[in-house]
């Protein structure tokens, strides 16, 4: 039975708000870390164990989060209504965003510890991926295999 109280537009707005707050938190933490850092340098040095770990985390976490969320989205396929499918999208998106957030926060911590601006390369990668995860109806539709009428509910 479909949930008549489900409002897809409000659910999308809430999901976008969560996405925006997470991104804003990362950016504010970056600004604080940058103001705390003194005598920063930029050098590509993979002999530094933190940068090597950051490289490994970036190359593994983002794909793992993406594929884990795709697997999670498949659980919503047999469900008949958008009100039942949408929580799977939100949970999968949180998985994706958490992997990006972990890389972002760790790269900012690396900046604080090493004063090396090279860690910002990994921060930029994770923020770009996070921006690509912005929730919009067409992406939600393709992730959850929604019909056109279900996608239109986000605009009503």
C-alpha positions as CSV (number, residue, x, y, z in Angstrom):
1,X,0.0,0.0,0.0
2,X,1.4,3.4,-1.0
3,X,2.1,5.9,1.8
4,X,-0.2,8.9,1.0
5,X,1.8,11.1,3.4
6,X,5.0,10.8,1.3
7,X,6.0,14.0,-0.4
8,X,8.8,13.4,-2.8
9,X,9.7,17.1,-3.2
10,X,10.1,17.5,0.6
11,X,12.1,14.3,0.8
12,X,14.4,15.5,-1.9
13,X,14.8,18.9,-0.2
14,X,15.7,17.1,3.0
15,X,18.3,15.0,1.2
16,X,19.8,18.0,-0.5
17,X,19.9,19.8,2.9
18,X,21.9,16.9,4.4
19,X,24.2,16.9,1.4
20,X,24.8,20.7,1.7
21,X,25.4,20.6,5.4
22,X,27.9,17.8,5.0
23,X,29.8,19.7,2.3
24,X,29.6,22.9,4.3
25,X,31.0,21.2,7.4
26,X,34.0,19.9,5.4
27,X,34.7,23.3,3.9
28,X,34.4,25.1,7.3
29,X,36.8,22.6,8.9
30,X,39.2,23.2,5.9
31,X,39.1,26.9,6.5
32,X,39.8,26.5,10.2
33,X,42.7,24.1,9.5
34,X,44.1,26.4,6.9
35,X,44.1,29.4,9.3
36,X,45.7,27.2,12.0
37,X,48.5,26.0,9.8
38,X,51.6,28.1,9.7
39,X,54.5,28.0,7.2
40,X,52.7,25.7,4.8
41,X,54.6,24.2,1.9
42,X,53.7,22.2,-1.2
43,X,55.8,19.2,-1.9
44,X,54.8,15.9,-3.4
45,X,56.4,13.4,-1.0
46,X,55.0,9.9,-0.9
47,X,57.8,8.9,1.5
48,X,55.5,10.6,4.1
49,X,53.3,7.7,5.4
50,X,50.3,9.9,5.8
51,X,50.2,10.8,2.1
52,X,50.7,7.2,1.1
53,X,47.8,6.2,3.3
54,X,45.7,9.1,1.9
55,X,46.4,7.9,-1.6
56,X,45.4,4.3,-0.8
57,X,42.2,5.5,1.0
58,X,41.2,7.8,-1.9
59,X,41.7,5.0,-4.5
60,X,39.8,2.5,-2.5
61,X,37.1,4.3,-0.5
62,X,35.4,6.2,-3.3
63,X,34.9,3.1,-5.5
64,X,33.9,1.0,-2.5
65,X,31.3,3.6,-1.4
66,X,29.9,3.8,-5.0
67,X,29.6,0.0,-5.5
68,X,28.2,-0.6,-2.0
69,X,25.5,2.0,-2.6
70,X,24.7,0.5,-6.0
71,X,24.2,-2.9,-4.3
72,X,22.0,-1.2,-1.7
73,X,19.9,0.5,-4.4
74,X,19.1,-2.9,-6.0
75,X,17.2,-3.8,-2.9
76,X,14.6,-1.2,-3.8
77,X,13.9,-2.7,-7.3
78,X,11.1,-5.0,-6.3
79,X,9.3,-2.4,-4.2
80,X,6.2,-0.9,-5.9
81,X,6.1,2.7,-4.6
82,X,8.5,5.6,-4.5
83,X,7.7,6.1,-0.8
84,X,9.2,2.6,-0.2
85,X,12.2,3.1,-2.6
86,X,13.3,6.5,-1.6
87,X,14.8,5.5,1.9
88,X,17.1,3.1,0.1
89,X,18.4,6.0,-2.0
90,X,18.9,8.2,1.1
91,X,20.8,5.4,2.8
92,X,22.9,4.7,-0.3
93,X,23.7,8.3,-0.7
94,X,24.8,8.5,2.9
95,X,27.2,5.6,2.3
96,X,28.7,7.4,-0.7
97,X,29.0,10.7,1.1
98,X,30.5,9.1,4.2
99,X,33.4,7.7,2.1
100,X,34.0,11.1,0.6
101,X,33.8,12.8,4.0
102,X,36.3,10.3,5.5
103,X,38.8,11.2,2.8
104,X,38.2,14.9,3.2
105,X,38.6,14.9,6.9
106,X,41.7,12.8,6.8
107,X,43.3,15.0,4.2
108,X,42.5,18.1,6.4
109,X,44.1,16.3,9.4
110,X,47.1,15.6,7.2
111,X,47.3,19.3,6.4
112,X,47.2,20.1,10.1
113,X,49.9,17.6,11.0
114,X,52.3,18.1,8.1
115,X,51.6,21.7,7.0
116,X,51.9,20.3,3.4
117,X,49.4,21.6,1.0
118,X,49.7,18.5,-1.1
119,X,47.0,16.9,1.0
120,X,44.6,19.4,-0.6
121,X,44.8,17.5,-3.8
122,X,43.0,14.6,-2.1
123,X,40.6,17.0,-0.5
124,X,39.7,18.4,-3.9
125,X,39.2,15.0,-5.4
126,X,36.8,14.0,-2.6
127,X,34.9,17.3,-2.8
128,X,34.5,17.0,-6.6
129,X,33.2,13.5,-6.2
130,X,30.8,14.7,-3.4
131,X,29.6,17.5,-5.7
132,X,28.9,14.8,-8.4
133,X,26.7,13.0,-5.9
134,X,24.4,16.0,-5.6
135,X,20.9,14.5,-5.4
136,X,18.7,15.4,-8.3
137,X,15.6,13.7,-9.7
138,X,17.2,12.3,-12.9
139,X,20.1,10.7,-10.9
140,X,17.7,9.3,-8.4
141,X,15.6,7.9,-11.2
142,X,18.5,6.2,-12.8
143,X,19.9,4.9,-9.5
144,X,16.6,3.4,-8.4
145,X,15.2,2.5,-11.9
146,X,12.2,4.8,-11.4
147,X,9.5,5.3,-13.9
148,X,8.8,8.7,-15.5
149,X,5.7,9.2,-13.3
150,X,7.8,8.5,-10.2
151,X,10.5,11.0,-11.2
152,X,7.8,13.6,-11.9
153,X,6.7,13.4,-8.2
154,X,9.9,15.2,-7.3
155,X,8.7,18.3,-9.3
156,X,5.1,18.4,-8.0
